[in-house]
Amino acid sequence: MRCKACDKFLEDFELTRKDRETGVYLDLCNKCFTISEADLLDTDVIYIDDLITTNYTTAYDEEVDF
């Protein structure tokens, strides 16, 4: 089997890696898995309620309500 991201052949360990929450096989090589994990950790979760009730300031210091 091959990595879904880079098409490299997967090692035995890589073939058995599953998502922690869903239990679905990831089919990613170690390099692609490491990059995707780092990307997930750097992502801030924004909830829709926060967007609706929060005022944001634009680059021109004008307050904008969403």
HTML snippet that shows the backbone in 3Dmol.js (N, CA, C, O; Angstrom):
<script src="https://3Dmol.org/build/3Dmol-min.js"></script>
<div id="view" style="width:600px;height:400px;position:relative"></div>
<script>
const pdb = `
ATOM      1  N   MET A   1       0.851  -1.172   0.000  1.00  0.00           N
ATOM      2  CA  MET A   1       0.000   0.000   0.000  1.00  0.00           C
ATOM      3  C   MET A   1       0.903   1.244   0.000  1.00  0.00           C
ATOM      4  O   MET A   1       2.055   1.190   0.431  1.00  0.00           O
ATOM      5  N   ARG A   2       0.360   2.350  -0.488  1.00  0.00           N
ATOM      6  CA  ARG A   2       1.124   3.586  -0.609  1.00  0.00           C
ATOM      7  C   ARG A   2       0.530   4.698   0.256  1.00  0.00           C
ATOM      8  O   ARG A   2      -0.649   4.670   0.609  1.00  0.00           O
ATOM      9  N   CYS A   3       1.374   5.675   0.588  1.00  0.00           N
ATOM     10  CA  CYS A   3       0.961   6.850   1.352  1.00  0.00           C
ATOM     11  C   CYS A   3      -0.056   7.648   0.536  1.00  0.00           C
ATOM     12  O   CYS A   3       0.133   7.866  -0.661  1.00  0.00           O
ATOM     13  N   LYS A   4      -1.125   8.075   1.186  1.00  0.00           N
ATOM     14  CA  LYS A   4      -2.151   8.858   0.506  1.00  0.00           C
ATOM     15  C   LYS A   4      -1.644  10.238   0.091  1.00  0.00           C
ATOM     16  O   LYS A   4      -2.183  10.840  -0.838  1.00  0.00           O
ATOM     17  N   ALA A   5      -0.625  10.738   0.762  1.00  0.00           N
ATOM     18  CA  ALA A   5      -0.143  12.088   0.484  1.00  0.00           C
ATOM     19  C   ALA A   5       0.985  12.118  -0.539  1.00  0.00           C
ATOM     20  O   ALA A   5       0.956  12.936  -1.458  1.00  0.00           O
ATOM     21  N   CYS A   6       1.989  11.235  -0.397  1.00  0.00           N
ATOM     22  CA  CYS A   6       3.174  11.328  -1.260  1.00  0.00           C
ATOM     23  C   CYS A   6       3.380  10.109  -2.151  1.00  0.00           C
ATOM     24  O   CYS A   6       4.300  10.098  -2.968  1.00  0.00           O
ATOM     25  N   ASP A   7       2.552   9.094  -2.013  1.00  0.00           N
ATOM     26  CA  ASP A   7       2.587   7.894  -2.842  1.00  0.00           C
ATOM     27  C   ASP A   7       3.794   6.992  -2.582  1.00  0.00           C
ATOM     28  O   ASP A   7       4.108   6.138  -3.412  1.00  0.00           O
ATOM     29  N   LYS A   8       4.476   7.165  -1.446  1.00  0.00           N
ATOM     30  CA  LYS A   8       5.599   6.307  -1.070  1.00  0.00           C
ATOM     31  C   LYS A   8       5.049   4.986  -0.514  1.00  0.00           C
ATOM     32  O   LYS A   8       3.987   4.963   0.108  1.00  0.00           O
ATOM     33  N   PHE A   9       5.787   3.881  -0.746  1.00  0.00           N
ATOM     34  CA  PHE A   9       5.380   2.605  -0.159  1.00  0.00           C
ATOM     35  C   PHE A   9       5.438   2.703   1.359  1.00  0.00           C
ATOM     36  O   PHE A   9       6.395   3.247   1.910  1.00  0.00           O
ATOM     37  N   LEU A  10       4.413   2.177   2.043  1.00  0.00           N
ATOM     38  CA  LEU A  10       4.336   2.236   3.491  1.00  0.00           C
ATOM     39  C   LEU A  10       5.060   1.058   4.134  1.00  0.00           C
ATOM     40  O   LEU A  10       5.018  -0.063   3.627  1.00  0.00           O
ATOM     41  N   GLU A  11       5.724   1.328   5.257  1.00  0.00           N
ATOM     42  CA  GLU A  11       6.349   0.290   6.068  1.00  0.00           C
ATOM     43  C   GLU A  11       5.263  -0.397   6.894  1.00  0.00           C
ATOM     44  O   GLU A  11       4.131   0.082   6.952  1.00  0.00           O
ATOM     45  N   ASP A  12       5.606  -1.518   7.532  1.00  0.00           N
ATOM     46  CA  ASP A  12       4.630  -2.270   8.317  1.00  0.00           C
ATOM     47  C   ASP A  12       3.970  -1.420   9.400  1.00  0.00           C
ATOM     48  O   ASP A  12       2.750  -1.450   9.560  1.00  0.00           O
ATOM     49  N   PHE A  13       4.776  -0.662  10.143  1.00  0.00           N
ATOM     50  CA  PHE A  13       4.207   0.167  11.208  1.00  0.00           C
ATOM     51  C   PHE A  13       3.263   1.221  10.640  1.00  0.00           C
ATOM     52  O   PHE A  13       2.204   1.482  11.210  1.00  0.00           O
ATOM     53  N   GLU A  14       3.640   1.816   9.535  1.00  0.00           N
ATOM     54  CA  GLU A  14       2.824   2.863   8.925  1.00  0.00           C
ATOM     55  C   GLU A  14       1.472   2.314   8.459  1.00  0.00           C
ATOM     56  O   GLU A  14       0.470   3.028   8.452  1.00  0.00           O
ATOM     57  N   LEU A  15       1.461   1.054   8.076  1.00  0.00           N
ATOM     58  CA  LEU A  15       0.215   0.414   7.636  1.00  0.00           C
ATOM     59  C   LEU A  15      -0.776   0.206   8.785  1.00  0.00           C
ATOM     60  O   LEU A  15      -1.981   0.099   8.556  1.00  0.00           O
ATOM     61  N   THR A  16      -0.265   0.148  10.022  1.00  0.00           N
ATOM     62  CA  THR A  16      -1.140  -0.136  11.164  1.00  0.00           C
ATOM     63  C   THR A  16      -1.562   1.116  11.924  1.00  0.00           C
ATOM     64  O   THR A  16      -2.313   1.014  12.894  1.00  0.00           O
ATOM     65  N   ARG A  17      -1.100   2.290  11.512  1.00  0.00           N
ATOM     66  CA  ARG A  17      -1.416   3.537  12.232  1.00  0.00           C
ATOM     67  C   ARG A  17      -2.878   3.924  11.994  1.00  0.00           C
ATOM     68  O   ARG A  17      -3.346   3.993  10.857  1.00  0.00           O
ATOM     69  N   LYS A  18      -3.588   4.177  13.108  1.00  0.00           N
ATOM     70  CA  LYS A  18      -5.000   4.560  13.039  1.00  0.00           C
ATOM     71  C   LYS A  18      -5.211   5.936  13.680  1.00  0.00           C
ATOM     72  O   LYS A  18      -4.424   6.371  14.521  1.00  0.00           O
ATOM     73  N   ASP A  19      -6.267   6.595  13.272  1.00  0.00           N
ATOM     74  CA  ASP A  19      -6.680   7.851  13.892  1.00  0.00           C
ATOM     75  C   ASP A  19      -7.133   7.569  15.313  1.00  0.00           C
ATOM     76  O   ASP A  19      -7.853   6.601  15.557  1.00  0.00           O
ATOM     77  N   ARG A  20      -6.716   8.411  16.252  1.00  0.00           N
ATOM     78  CA  ARG A  20      -7.043   8.192  17.671  1.00  0.00           C
ATOM     79  C   ARG A  20      -8.541   8.256  17.944  1.00  0.00           C
ATOM     80  O   ARG A  20      -9.058   7.495  18.762  1.00  0.00           O
ATOM     81  N   GLU A  21      -9.235   9.160  17.264  1.00  0.00           N
ATOM     82  CA  GLU A  21     -10.650   9.374  17.555  1.00  0.00           C
ATOM     83  C   GLU A  21     -11.573   8.459  16.767  1.00  0.00           C
ATOM     84  O   GLU A  21     -12.556   7.952  17.308  1.00  0.00           O
ATOM     85  N   THR A  22     -11.265   8.243  15.494  1.00  0.00           N
ATOM     86  CA  THR A  22     -12.181   7.483  14.643  1.00  0.00           C
ATOM     87  C   THR A  22     -11.802   6.027  14.474  1.00  0.00           C
ATOM     88  O   THR A  22     -12.653   5.203  14.139  1.00  0.00           O
ATOM     89  N   GLY A  23     -10.520   5.688  14.705  1.00  0.00           N
ATOM     90  CA  GLY A  23     -10.070   4.321  14.510  1.00  0.00           C
ATOM     91  C   GLY A  23      -9.839   3.956  13.047  1.00  0.00           C
ATOM     92  O   GLY A  23      -9.601   2.790  12.732  1.00  0.00           O
ATOM     93  N   VAL A  24      -9.907   4.936  12.155  1.00  0.00           N
ATOM     94  CA  VAL A  24      -9.705   4.708  10.723  1.00  0.00           C
ATOM     95  C   VAL A  24      -8.208   4.672  10.426  1.00  0.00           C
ATOM     96  O   VAL A  24      -7.443   5.475  10.960  1.00  0.00           O
ATOM     97  N   TYR A  25      -7.796   3.737   9.571  1.00  0.00           N
ATOM     98  CA  TYR A  25      -6.393   3.663   9.166  1.00  0.00           C
ATOM     99  C   TYR A  25      -6.016   4.946   8.418  1.00  0.00           C
ATOM    100  O   TYR A  25      -6.764   5.416   7.561  1.00  0.00           O
ATOM    101  N   LEU A  26      -4.843   5.508   8.752  1.00  0.00           N
ATOM    102  CA  LEU A  26      -4.440   6.783   8.167  1.00  0.00           C
ATOM    103  C   LEU A  26      -3.764   6.637   6.809  1.00  0.00           C
ATOM    104  O   LEU A  26      -3.904   7.518   5.961  1.00  0.00           O
ATOM    105  N   ASP A  27      -3.039   5.552   6.584  1.00  0.00           N
ATOM    106  CA  ASP A  27      -2.334   5.326   5.321  1.00  0.00           C
ATOM    107  C   ASP A  27      -1.422   6.489   4.955  1.00  0.00           C
ATOM    108  O   ASP A  27      -1.429   6.963   3.819  1.00  0.00           O
ATOM    109  N   LEU A  28      -0.635   6.945   5.934  1.00  0.00           N
ATOM    110  CA  LEU A  28       0.353   8.003   5.727  1.00  0.00           C
ATOM    111  C   LEU A  28       1.728   7.498   6.150  1.00  0.00           C
ATOM    112  O   LEU A  28       1.854   6.787   7.147  1.00  0.00           O
ATOM    113  N   CYS A  29       2.759   7.867   5.390  1.00  0.00           N
ATOM    114  CA  CYS A  29       4.117   7.518   5.803  1.00  0.00           C
ATOM    115  C   CYS A  29       4.495   8.362   7.022  1.00  0.00           C
ATOM    116  O   CYS A  29       3.788   9.312   7.358  1.00  0.00           O
ATOM    117  N   ASN A  30       5.598   8.026   7.681  1.00  0.00           N
ATOM    118  CA  ASN A  30       6.003   8.755   8.879  1.00  0.00           C
ATOM    119  C   ASN A  30       6.214  10.243   8.613  1.00  0.00           C
ATOM    120  O   ASN A  30       5.819  11.080   9.425  1.00  0.00           O
ATOM    121  N   LYS A  31       6.828  10.575   7.492  1.00  0.00           N
ATOM    122  CA  LYS A  31       7.086  11.976   7.166  1.00  0.00           C
ATOM    123  C   LYS A  31       5.775  12.750   6.996  1.00  0.00           C
ATOM    124  O   LYS A  31       5.612  13.819   7.584  1.00  0.00           O
ATOM    125  N   CYS A  32       4.861  12.235   6.215  1.00  0.00           N
ATOM    126  CA  CYS A  32       3.586  12.907   5.980  1.00  0.00           C
ATOM    127  C   CYS A  32       2.740  12.953   7.256  1.00  0.00           C
ATOM    128  O   CYS A  32       2.044  13.936   7.509  1.00  0.00           O
ATOM    129  N   PHE A  33       2.805  11.890   8.053  1.00  0.00           N
ATOM    130  CA  PHE A  33       2.071  11.878   9.320  1.00  0.00           C
ATOM    131  C   PHE A  33       2.601  12.956  10.254  1.00  0.00           C
ATOM    132  O   PHE A  33       1.820  13.662  10.891  1.00  0.00           O
ATOM    133  N   THR A  34       3.926  13.091  10.342  1.00  0.00           N
ATOM    134  CA  THR A  34       4.534  14.103  11.208  1.00  0.00           C
ATOM    135  C   THR A  34       4.130  15.505  10.770  1.00  0.00           C
ATOM    136  O   THR A  34       3.813  16.353  11.604  1.00  0.00           O
ATOM    137  N   ILE A  35       4.141  15.744   9.485  1.00  0.00           N
ATOM    138  CA  ILE A  35       3.748  17.058   8.968  1.00  0.00           C
ATOM    139  C   ILE A  35       2.278  17.332   9.255  1.00  0.00           C
ATOM    140  O   ILE A  35       1.928  18.444   9.650  1.00  0.00           O
ATOM    141  N   SER A  36       1.424  16.358   9.067  1.00  0.00           N
ATOM    142  CA  SER A  36      -0.002  16.565   9.300  1.00  0.00           C
ATOM    143  C   SER A  36      -0.296  16.754  10.789  1.00  0.00           C
ATOM    144  O   SER A  36      -1.152  17.564  11.145  1.00  0.00           O
ATOM    145  N   GLU A  37       0.401  16.020  11.665  1.00  0.00           N
ATOM    146  CA  GLU A  37       0.229  16.203  13.109  1.00  0.00           C
ATOM    147  C   GLU A  37       0.654  17.598  13.533  1.00  0.00           C
ATOM    148  O   GLU A  37      -0.033  18.236  14.330  1.00  0.00           O
ATOM    149  N   ALA A  38       1.774  18.082  13.014  1.00  0.00           N
ATOM    150  CA  ALA A  38       2.252  19.425  13.349  1.00  0.00           C
ATOM    151  C   ALA A  38       1.263  20.470  12.872  1.00  0.00           C
ATOM    152  O   ALA A  38       1.034  21.464  13.561  1.00  0.00           O
ATOM    153  N   ASP A  39       0.677  20.262  11.713  1.00  0.00           N
ATOM    154  CA  ASP A  39      -0.298  21.199  11.177  1.00  0.00           C
ATOM    155  C   ASP A  39      -1.544  21.241  12.053  1.00  0.00           C
ATOM    156  O   ASP A  39      -2.096  22.314  12.297  1.00  0.00           O
ATOM    157  N   LEU A  40      -1.983  20.095  12.518  1.00  0.00           N
ATOM    158  CA  LEU A  40      -3.153  20.051  13.395  1.00  0.00           C
ATOM    159  C   LEU A  40      -2.898  20.754  14.725  1.00  0.00           C
ATOM    160  O   LEU A  40      -3.787  21.421  15.255  1.00  0.00           O
ATOM    161  N   LEU A  41      -1.712  20.611  15.257  1.00  0.00           N
ATOM    162  CA  LEU A  41      -1.387  21.231  16.539  1.00  0.00           C
ATOM    163  C   LEU A  41      -1.268  22.743  16.428  1.00  0.00           C
ATOM    164  O   LEU A  41      -1.511  23.453  17.403  1.00  0.00           O
ATOM    165  N   ASP A  42      -0.897  23.249  15.248  1.00  0.00           N
ATOM    166  CA  ASP A  42      -0.759  24.692  15.050  1.00  0.00           C
ATOM    167  C   ASP A  42      -2.070  25.375  14.718  1.00  0.00           C
ATOM    168  O   ASP A  42      -2.140  26.604  14.729  1.00  0.00           O
ATOM    169  N   THR A  43      -3.095  24.626  14.427  1.00  0.00           N
ATOM    170  CA  THR A  43      -4.369  25.190  14.004  1.00  0.00           C
ATOM    171  C   THR A  43      -5.194  25.582  15.223  1.00  0.00           C
ATOM    172  O   THR A  43      -5.405  24.774  16.127  1.00  0.00           O
ATOM    173  N   ASP A  44      -5.655  26.818  15.239  1.00  0.00           N
ATOM    174  CA  ASP A  44      -6.558  27.274  16.289  1.00  0.00           C
ATOM    175  C   ASP A  44      -7.987  26.939  15.885  1.00  0.00           C
ATOM    176  O   ASP A  44      -8.387  27.179  14.746  1.00  0.00           O
ATOM    177  N   VAL A  45      -8.739  26.396  16.801  1.00  0.00           N
ATOM    178  CA  VAL A  45     -10.132  26.082  16.520  1.00  0.00           C
ATOM    179  C   VAL A  45     -10.954  27.327  16.777  1.00  0.00           C
ATOM    180  O   VAL A  45     -10.874  27.932  17.846  1.00  0.00           O
ATOM    181  N   ILE A  46     -11.742  27.700  15.789  1.00  0.00           N
ATOM    182  CA  ILE A  46     -12.621  28.860  15.921  1.00  0.00           C
ATOM    183  C   ILE A  46     -14.051  28.349  15.847  1.00  0.00           C
ATOM    184  O   ILE A  46     -14.440  27.704  14.873  1.00  0.00           O
ATOM    185  N   TYR A  47     -14.818  28.636  16.865  1.00  0.00           N
ATOM    186  CA  TYR A  47     -16.198  28.210  16.902  1.00  0.00           C
ATOM    187  C   TYR A  47     -17.081  29.276  16.291  1.00  0.00           C
ATOM    188  O   TYR A  47     -16.801  30.468  16.416  1.00  0.00           O
ATOM    189  N   ILE A  48     -18.147  28.854  15.628  1.00  0.00           N
ATOM    190  CA  ILE A  48     -19.035  29.782  14.937  1.00  0.00           C
ATOM    191  C   ILE A  48     -19.649  30.779  15.916  1.00  0.00           C
ATOM    192  O   ILE A  48     -19.862  31.935  15.550  1.00  0.00           O
ATOM    193  N   ASP A  49     -19.938  30.367  17.145  1.00  0.00           N
ATOM    194  CA  ASP A  49     -20.495  31.295  18.133  1.00  0.00           C
ATOM    195  C   ASP A  49     -19.519  32.428  18.434  1.00  0.00           C
ATOM    196  O   ASP A  49     -19.943  33.563  18.653  1.00  0.00           O
ATOM    197  N   ASP A  50     -18.219  32.137  18.449  1.00  0.00           N
ATOM    198  CA  ASP A  50     -17.219  33.168  18.677  1.00  0.00           C
ATOM    199  C   ASP A  50     -17.207  34.176  17.532  1.00  0.00           C
ATOM    200  O   ASP A  50     -17.030  35.373  17.758  1.00  0.00           O
ATOM    201  N   LEU A  51     -17.392  33.701  16.325  1.00  0.00           N
ATOM    202  CA  LEU A  51     -17.398  34.596  15.166  1.00  0.00           C
ATOM    203  C   LEU A  51     -18.598  35.520  15.188  1.00  0.00           C
ATOM    204  O   LEU A  51     -18.496  36.681  14.791  1.00  0.00           O
ATOM    205  N   ILE A  52     -19.719  35.025  15.641  1.00  0.00           N
ATOM    206  CA  ILE A  52     -20.944  35.811  15.633  1.00  0.00           C
ATOM    207  C   ILE A  52     -20.931  36.867  16.736  1.00  0.00           C
ATOM    208  O   ILE A  52     -21.432  37.973  16.529  1.00  0.00           O
ATOM    209  N   THR A  53     -20.375  36.553  17.889  1.00  0.00           N
ATOM    210  CA  THR A  53     -20.469  37.464  19.032  1.00  0.00           C
ATOM    211  C   THR A  53     -19.219  38.293  19.279  1.00  0.00           C
ATOM    212  O   THR A  53     -19.193  39.076  20.228  1.00  0.00           O
ATOM    213  N   THR A  54     -18.193  38.151  18.470  1.00  0.00           N
ATOM    214  CA  THR A  54     -16.932  38.840  18.708  1.00  0.00           C
ATOM    215  C   THR A  54     -16.764  39.993  17.737  1.00  0.00           C
ATOM    216  O   THR A  54     -17.074  39.869  16.552  1.00  0.00           O
ATOM    217  N   ASN A  55     -16.273  41.107  18.240  1.00  0.00           N
ATOM    218  CA  ASN A  55     -15.948  42.236  17.382  1.00  0.00           C
ATOM    219  C   ASN A  55     -14.497  42.117  16.955  1.00  0.00           C
ATOM    220  O   ASN A  55     -13.626  41.825  17.773  1.00  0.00           O
ATOM    221  N   TYR A  56     -14.240  42.340  15.693  1.00  0.00           N
ATOM    222  CA  TYR A  56     -12.886  42.277  15.166  1.00  0.00           C
ATOM    223  C   TYR A  56     -12.480  43.653  14.657  1.00  0.00           C
ATOM    224  O   TYR A  56     -13.324  44.453  14.253  1.00  0.00           O
ATOM    225  N   THR A  57     -11.199  43.914  14.681  1.00  0.00           N
ATOM    226  CA  THR A  57     -10.680  45.183  14.196  1.00  0.00           C
ATOM    227  C   THR A  57      -9.965  44.932  12.875  1.00  0.00           C
ATOM    228  O   THR A  57      -9.173  43.998  12.754  1.00  0.00           O
ATOM    229  N   THR A  58     -10.251  45.772  11.891  1.00  0.00           N
ATOM    230  CA  THR A  58      -9.606  45.618  10.592  1.00  0.00           C
ATOM    231  C   THR A  58      -8.236  46.270  10.620  1.00  0.00           C
ATOM    232  O   THR A  58      -7.834  46.845  11.632  1.00  0.00           O
ATOM    233  N   ALA A  59      -7.526  46.182   9.519  1.00  0.00           N
ATOM    234  CA  ALA A  59      -6.203  46.796   9.410  1.00  0.00           C
ATOM    235  C   ALA A  59      -6.293  48.315   9.523  1.00  0.00           C
ATOM    236  O   ALA A  59      -5.292  48.975   9.801  1.00  0.00           O
ATOM    237  N   TYR A  60      -7.481  48.873   9.312  1.00  0.00           N
ATOM    238  CA  TYR A  60      -7.672  50.324   9.376  1.00  0.00           C
ATOM    239  C   TYR A  60      -8.250  50.759  10.717  1.00  0.00           C
ATOM    240  O   TYR A  60      -8.727  51.885  10.862  1.00  0.00           O
ATOM    241  N   ASP A  61      -8.204  49.842  11.712  1.00  0.00           N
ATOM    242  CA  ASP A  61      -8.711  50.094  13.058  1.00  0.00           C
ATOM    243  C   ASP A  61     -10.195  50.448  13.083  1.00  0.00           C
ATOM    244  O   ASP A  61     -10.645  51.206  13.942  1.00  0.00           O
ATOM    245  N   GLU A  62     -10.933  49.908  12.159  1.00  0.00           N
ATOM    246  CA  GLU A  62     -12.378  50.063  12.178  1.00  0.00           C
ATOM    247  C   GLU A  62     -12.978  48.818  12.814  1.00  0.00           C
ATOM    248  O   GLU A  62     -12.598  47.699  12.467  1.00  0.00           O
ATOM    249  N   GLU A  63     -13.897  48.998  13.728  1.00  0.00           N
ATOM    250  CA  GLU A  63     -14.502  47.850  14.378  1.00  0.00           C
ATOM    251  C   GLU A  63     -15.533  47.237  13.443  1.00  0.00           C
ATOM    252  O   GLU A  63     -16.352  47.941  12.853  1.00  0.00           O
ATOM    253  N   VAL A  64     -15.480  45.934  13.320  1.00  0.00           N
ATOM    254  CA  VAL A  64     -16.398  45.221  12.432  1.00  0.00           C
ATOM    255  C   VAL A  64     -17.126  44.179  13.238  1.00  0.00           C
ATOM    256  O   VAL A  64     -16.496  43.399  13.952  1.00  0.00           O
ATOM    257  N   ASP A  65     -18.451  44.148  13.141  1.00  0.00           N
ATOM    258  CA  ASP A  65     -19.254  43.128  13.800  1.00  0.00           C
ATOM    259  C   ASP A  65     -19.600  42.042  12.790  1.00  0.00           C
ATOM    260  O   ASP A  65     -19.986  42.333  11.658  1.00  0.00           O
ATOM    261  N   PHE A  66     -19.458  40.794  13.210  1.00  0.00           N
ATOM    262  CA  PHE A  66     -19.841  39.673  12.359  1.00  0.00           C
ATOM    263  C   PHE A  66     -21.085  39.037  12.911  1.00  0.00           C
ATOM    264  O   PHE A  66     -21.585  38.066  12.344  1.00  0.00           O
TER     265      PHE A  66
END
`;
const viewer = $3Dmol.createViewer("view");
viewer.addModel(pdb, "pdb");
viewer.setStyle({}, {cartoon: {color: "spectrum"}});
viewer.zoomTo();
viewer.render();
</script>
